[in-house]
Amino acid sequence: MSRIVILIRHCKSDWDGSTDDHDRPLSARGNRAAPRIGAFLSQHGLVPDVALCSDAMRTRQTWAAVAAHLPGAPPPNLSAALYLAEPEVMLKALQATTAPTVAMIAHNPGTAALAWALTQTPPADSRFATYPTGATTVLQFDGAIAPGAGHLLHFIVPRDLDDPA
């Protein structure tokens, strides 16, 4: 059975210094970027069955804005363990779900490292190495979700996408 993994780094957050890191909301730029991801996923028929999401404010807000463009999108499965998680923790969370299509919304550097580890052949786009805010990778696995086994379907950065209509 083929499985799809969608790795989303949260969109740009606000650094005003008035809240602790965990509670930082999306910035105006982040609020404009997240719907672009949702529209892209919707246009490509990529609606996850499960959404694993760090419990930080910026990841929750990113998922809410993405999900608003996905008919039948699941509510987020919030996890404190995904907040600033190492790629090994993130991989175990992905492997623990049996959903055919799973999205994970988390943070760097873990998301970037996990995307590199899972992807059989990384994209030529140099931004894949830095994984900017809102960067999203879509991988297909023909068997288990495992390092080096993911076939790259898409790598997108919100600033390259049109605003949703």
N, C-alpha and C positions, 0 to 999 in steps of 0.2 A: 504494500500500500504506500502510495506517495504521500508525503506530508509537506506542508508549506510553513516556513517560519518567517515572520516579519519582525525585524529588529529596528526599533525606533529610538533614537536619542531624543530626549525631551527638547522642545523648542526653546528659543532664547528666553532666559529668565531675567527678572529685574534684580539689579544689584544695588538697591538704594540704601542698604545697610541697616534698615529699621527692623528687620526680622532675621531670625537665625536661618542657616542654610536650608534646613529641611522645609521651612515654611515659605521660601521665596516663591512668589507667583510668576507667571509668564509676563514678559514685557509686552509693549504694544506690538513690537516686531514678532514676538513669539505667537501672539494672538492672531496675527495675520498669516503666519506660516503654517500653523497646524491644520487649518481647513484645507490648505493646498495638498497636504499629505492625504487627508481623507478623500478628497476628490480624486486624486491619482489612484488610490487603492480601489475606490468604487468603480472608476472607469475601466480598471483591469480585472474586475470581478473578484477582488481579494478582500473578502470579508472574513475576519477570523471567527472561529468558533469559541475561542478563549482569548482573553486579554490579560496577560500577566503584567502587573504595573507596580512599580515602586510606590510606596505610600507618600512620597514627597508631594508637596503642592504642585510643583511645575510639571511633574509626570502625570498627575491626575488631570490637570487642566489640559495638557497636551492630548491625552486620550479622549477627554470629553469633546474637544473640538474636532479631532479626527473622526470619532465615532458618529458625530452628528451628520456626517456625509455617507455613512455606511448603513444601508437598510438592514435591520436585524442585528446590528452590532451588539455584542454582549456587554454587560456591565463589567467594569474592571475587577479583576481579582487582585486586591491590594496586598502588597507584601513588604513588611519592614526589611526583610532579608535582601530585597532588591535595591534598597537605598544605598548608593555608592558601592554596589556589590562587585566582587572580583568575578572574572569571567567563569571560573569554575562553579561558583554558586549559581550564576545565571544559567549555565549549561545544565546543571542538575535540575533546576526548576523547569526548563524546557523538556528535559527527558522524562520528568515525572508526569507530564500530561500526555494523554493519548489522543487529543483533539487533532483532526486532520489539518486544520489551519490554526496556528497560534501566533499572536502578536505579543511582543515584549517591549514595554516602554520603560526605559531606564536611563542610566547616566554614563558619562565617560569618566575614566578611561575604560571601564568594563565593557561597554557596548562595542566600542571600536575593537578592543582586543578579541571579543567573542566573534564579531563579524569576520575578522581576519582568520581566526582559528577554524571557523566552520566552513569558510568558502574554499571550494576546490581551486578555482581560478579567480583571483580578485579582479575587479574592473580596472581598466586603464586610467580611470579618473584619479588624479593625485589626491583628491579630497577624501578618498576612502581611507587613507592613512591617518588623517586628522579627525575624521568623522565629525563635521561641524554640527551645531545644534540643528535638530530636525532631520538630520541625515537618516535615511531609511534604506535598509537592505532587505530584499525578498529572496529567500533561498528555497529550493526544492530538494527534498531528500527522498531518494528511492527506497531507502531502508531506514535504519536508526538515525536519529539526530546525533551526529558524531563529528569530531574534528576532521576537517578535510573532505567531508562527504556532501557538502551543500553545493548544488548547482545554482549559480547566480542567475536570477531572473531579472532583477532590477536593483539599481543603486540610484537613489534620487536625493537631491538636496532641494528644500522648498524654494529657495530663491530662483531656481531654474524652471519652476512650474508657474503656470498661469493662475491667477486668482479664480476660485470657483465662481460660477455664474449664480 
